[in-house]
Amino acid sequence: MSLTSPLGRVLGLGSAKEGSRHWYAQRLSAIALAILGIWFVVALAGLDGVDLDRVRTWLSAPLTTTLLLLMIGTLAWHTILGLQVVIEDYVGSRGLRVALLIAMKFGFVLAAVAGAIAVLRLAVGVPA
């Protein structure tokens, strides 16, 4: 039994001062993904066919390439932010938590870079 008040127990702990920034980043990336997702679905629906030549022609437009690269980056960022919260909240061991966070971030950055390279190769017309 402690004689300190509830305020006294938490007084020195303080705040990390990053919760609101993380929350806003998640919301901003969600809004961006909603807009980019709608664009992507409408743009794909507007294609007459889905053969490789049509996709390359579609991707060769600078605006299409730019928006698709933004979508890949935003998707990776949003996923990292969301999984970071899940890992921080539900993984008890500090060492495992840090290892999972590092592995998750490296994995999604690697996936985003691979996606960006694939889009750029198709847009420029580099053969496989």
Secondary structure, 3 states (H helix, E strand, C coil): CCCCCHHHHHCCCCCCCCHHHHHHHHHHHHHHHHHHHHHHHHHHHHCCCCCHHHHHHHHCCHHHHHHHHHHHHHHHHHHHHHHHHHHHHHCCCHHHHHHHHHHHHHHHHHHHHHHHHHHHHHHHCCCC
